[in-house]
Each structure stands twice: as C-alpha cells, then as structure tokens.
Amino acid sequence: MFHSSLKIFPRISFLPKVLHPVASLVSVNDAIWKMYFNELLPLFTVDGDDGNYAEMAALDFACLQVISRRIHIGKYVAEVKFIDAPQDYSPAIQAKDKDTLMNLLTFKAVEEKVKRRVEKKARTFGQNVMLEDNADKQENVAEDSECKVDPKVLSKLYDQWVMPLTKDVEVEYLLRRLD
Ligand SMILES: O=C(O)C(=O)C[C@]1(C(=O)O)C=C[C@@H](O)C=C1
C-alpha cells in the first residue's frame, strides 16, 4: 500500500547524468538469459517436477534481475576507467580495438579477490543454521555440503559468466564512448 504522508525516503528530483547517452544501447541480457537457463541452473538443480511453477518463475525473475543489474553496472565502471585515463582508452576506442580495450580494463588480481569474496560470502550467509555446534569445527565456518548452494558454484558463476559479461558491457560501452 502506498502512504503518501510517509516521507522517510525523500524523493530524489535530480539524478546526475553520469553515463554517456549511448549507455542505453548497451545490453547483454540475451547472453545472461542463455547463461542462466543453459549453464547455471543445471549446476544446482536436479531433473524432476515439484509443481511450484509460480514460485520458481518469481525466483528466476528475481535472480535474473540482480544478475543483470550487477553485470550492467559495468557501464559505470567503464565510465570511471575512461575518465581516469582518457589518453589510454581513446586511441583503442577510435581504432575500435576490442582486444586492447579488454586488456586495459582487466585486473586479474581484482578478479581473484572478487571470486574469493563471493565464495566466502556464500559459505557464511548460505549456510543452514544448526543449534548444535560441532566442537571440532572451526567456529562460524560451514562445510560446503551444509550450504544451501555450493559456494564453489557461485565463485564459478562469477569467474565464467558474471565478470566476463561485465567486461563485455564495459567494452561495448567504451566502443561508443566517443560517439
Ligand atoms: O573492478 C573492476 O575494475 C571491474 O571492471 C569489475 C570486474 C568485475 O566484474 O568484478 C571486471 C573486470 C576486472 O578485471 C575486475 C573486476
């Protein structure tokens, strides 16, 4: 229900335009859709029919939305990188050189940290909470088999799809950045 008198969150009437207008043309949603249904779901589902179609459709929709939002944040990341070093990016943009752009915007050490953080978060927040503590077990660290989703699957999701697609978004945005 909408409460017009409730003004906890004031409306933002002015949002600064950070991105170049071509940003609205950049989308990898088709690739995200294919990745989600063809590659990701088979990693943590089993064949069968539990009949929960409405709930599943709603959850798939929510997952697709957050994955898409995370990946398209790449437009902002690319803009920051361009503003920081236009002298590095401009020649490659003018030459439409995708490989050089990809090399310029790739930071392998950051990617390794992202993967490790995702795995740790999944292990921490995705564990099934049990009352009885196992005395031998290190405190607050769940075994992978005790987690709702295997933390390694989530790190793989970032390694193989989320970060590569984020970088595709960055490249596609940068290619049009000087239009
Ligand atoms: O942090 C950055 O510089 C990004 O471009 C984001 C990101 C990611 O998707 O997490 C993508 C590419 C980089 O190689 C590292 C990380």
The ligand as an ORCA input file, in Angstrom:
! r2SCAN-3c Opt
* xyz 0 1
  O      36.758     -3.753    -10.703
  C      36.907     -3.577    -11.916
  O      37.867     -2.937    -12.388
  C      35.946     -4.132    -12.856
  O      35.997     -3.853    -14.037
  C      34.941     -5.126    -12.379
  C      35.396     -6.548    -12.577
  C      34.220     -7.412    -12.047
  O      33.344     -7.766    -12.845
  O      34.178     -7.640    -10.830
  C      35.615     -6.774    -14.026
  C      36.844     -6.679    -14.577
  C      38.087     -6.552    -13.814
  O      39.084     -7.371    -14.331
  C      37.860     -6.773    -12.377
  C      36.634     -6.829    -11.820
*
